[in-house]
Amino acid sequence: MKNLILIRHSKSSWETPSKDIDRPLSKRGIHNAHLISEKINVILPKTYVVWSSIAKRAKETAMIFSQNLMIPYENIILRDDLYTFEEKKLEESIKNCENRYDNLILFGHNGAITNFVNKFGDLLIENVPTSGVVSMKFDIDAWSNLQKGQIIKTVFPSHFKHEQYKSESVHR
């Protein structure tokens, strides 16, 4: 059995001109990263490996999640191959995960995440939003044998709109 937790980076900022790979998180992105990371502790396996895209917004999202989930940031493996928007490249990266890891947490990008979830999951998800988390389970012994799996849980910022509004009104 292999478990995969896909996390789409939080909302990025377009306020300053920069290359795509260098875009930081927006204020809303930072807020939502904290909100969602505080909600997923119950779905985390006891042991796991954590990968992140090298894009600044993905690394910043991973850092916020690591702080709130007590994951040492230095344990997060930054990977060039995860800076992709293509499902096929994401699939190849996951298939190359070492089999000694039964649980993989991955911070990445859309197109790739939504398309991967829809190819390998058992539910249609129109769009995995920024800060969105999708937990999947696969009945396989080796990552290289990746096949259709099951979506166990989704955690999206829209699930907690009432909390977002409360906290935003408190900060005014």
C-alpha positions in Angstrom: 0.0 0.0 0.0 1.3 3.5 -1.0 -0.2 6.8 0.2 0.3 10.1 -1.6 -0.6 13.5 -0.3 -0.6 16.2 -3.0 -0.5 19.8 -1.9 -0.9 22.6 -4.5 1.2 25.6 -3.5 -0.7 28.5 -2.0 -1.8 31.6 -3.9 1.2 33.5 -5.3 1.7 37.2 -5.6 1.8 39.1 -8.9 2.6 42.5 -7.2 6.2 42.6 -8.3 7.5 41.5 -11.7 9.5 38.4 -11.4 10.2 35.2 -13.2 7.5 32.5 -12.6 9.8 30.4 -10.6 10.6 33.3 -8.3 7.0 34.5 -7.4 6.4 34.5 -3.6 3.2 33.9 -1.8 0.5 36.5 -1.5 -1.0 37.5 1.8 -4.0 35.4 1.0 -1.7 32.5 0.1 0.1 32.8 3.4 -3.2 32.9 5.3 -4.6 29.8 3.5 -1.4 27.8 3.9 -1.7 28.3 7.7 -5.4 27.6 7.6 -5.1 24.3 5.7 -1.9 23.1 7.4 -3.7 23.3 10.7 -6.5 21.1 9.4 -4.5 18.2 7.9 -2.6 16.8 10.9 -5.3 14.1 11.3 -4.7 12.7 7.8 -0.9 12.6 8.0 0.7 9.2 8.2 3.2 8.5 11.0 6.2 8.3 8.6 6.7 10.0 5.3 9.0 11.6 2.9 8.3 15.2 1.8 9.2 16.6 -1.6 8.7 20.2 -2.9 9.1 22.0 -6.2 12.0 24.4 -6.3 9.6 27.3 -7.1 9.6 30.0 -4.4 5.8 29.8 -3.9 6.0 26.0 -3.4 9.0 26.2 -1.0 7.2 28.9 1.0 4.1 26.8 1.2 6.1 23.8 2.3 7.8 25.9 5.0 4.5 27.1 6.5 3.1 23.5 6.4 6.4 22.2 8.0 6.2 24.8 10.8 2.6 24.0 11.6 3.0 20.2 11.3 6.3 20.0 13.2 8.2 18.7 10.1 11.8 19.9 10.2 12.1 22.1 7.0 15.5 20.6 6.4 13.9 17.2 5.8 11.9 18.5 2.8 13.6 17.4 -0.4 13.6 20.2 -3.0 13.3 18.7 -6.5 13.8 20.4 -9.9 11.5 17.9 -11.6 8.5 19.0 -9.5 8.6 22.4 -11.1 6.2 21.2 -13.7 2.7 21.8 -14.9 2.5 18.6 -16.8 0.8 15.5 -15.3 3.0 13.1 -17.2 6.2 14.6 -15.6 4.6 14.6 -12.2 3.7 10.9 -12.7 7.3 10.1 -13.7 8.6 11.8 -10.6 6.2 9.9 -8.3 7.0 6.6 -10.0 10.7 7.1 -9.2 10.0 7.5 -5.4 12.0 4.9 -3.5 9.9 2.0 -2.4 11.1 2.2 1.2 8.8 5.1 1.5 5.1 4.1 1.7 4.0 7.7 2.2 4.9 10.6 0.1 3.9 14.3 0.7 4.4 16.4 -2.4 4.1 20.2 -2.9 3.6 21.1 -6.5 1.8 23.0 -9.2 -1.4 22.9 -11.1 -2.2 21.6 -14.2 0.0 18.7 -13.1 -1.8 18.1 -9.8 -5.4 18.3 -11.0 -4.7 16.2 -14.0 -2.8 13.6 -12.0 -5.6 13.4 -9.5 -8.2 12.9 -12.2 -6.1 10.3 -14.0 -5.3 8.2 -10.9 -8.1 9.0 -8.5 -11.6 7.7 -8.3 -13.4 11.0 -8.1 -13.5 13.8 -10.7 -12.1 17.1 -9.2 -12.6 20.0 -11.6 -9.7 22.0 -10.1 -7.5 21.4 -7.1 -7.3 25.0 -5.7 -4.3 26.8 -4.4 -3.5 25.4 -0.9 -5.6 22.4 -1.8 -4.7 19.0 -0.4 -5.7 15.7 -1.9 -4.9 12.4 0.0 -4.8 9.3 -2.2 -4.2 5.6 -1.5 -2.9 3.0 -4.0 -3.0 -0.7 -3.7 0.6 -1.3 -4.9 3.9 -2.4 -3.4 6.1 -0.3 -5.7 5.7 3.3 -6.8 6.8 2.3 -10.3 3.6 0.2 -10.5 1.4 3.3 -10.0 -2.2 2.6 -11.1 -5.7 3.9 -10.4 -6.1 4.6 -6.7 -8.6 6.0 -4.3 -9.1 9.6 -3.1 -9.3 9.4 0.6 -9.7 13.0 1.6 -9.7 16.5 0.1 -9.0 19.6 2.1 -9.6 22.9 0.3 -9.8 26.5 1.6 -13.4 26.7 0.4 -14.3 24.0 3.0 -13.4 26.6 5.7 -14.9 29.8 4.3 -16.7 30.5 7.6 -13.3 30.4 9.4 -11.6 32.6 6.8 -14.3 35.3 7.2 -14.1 35.2 11.0 -10.4 35.5 11.0 -10.4 38.2 8.4 -13.0 40.3 10.2 -10.9 40.0 13.4 -7.9 41.4 11.7 -9.7 44.5 10.5 
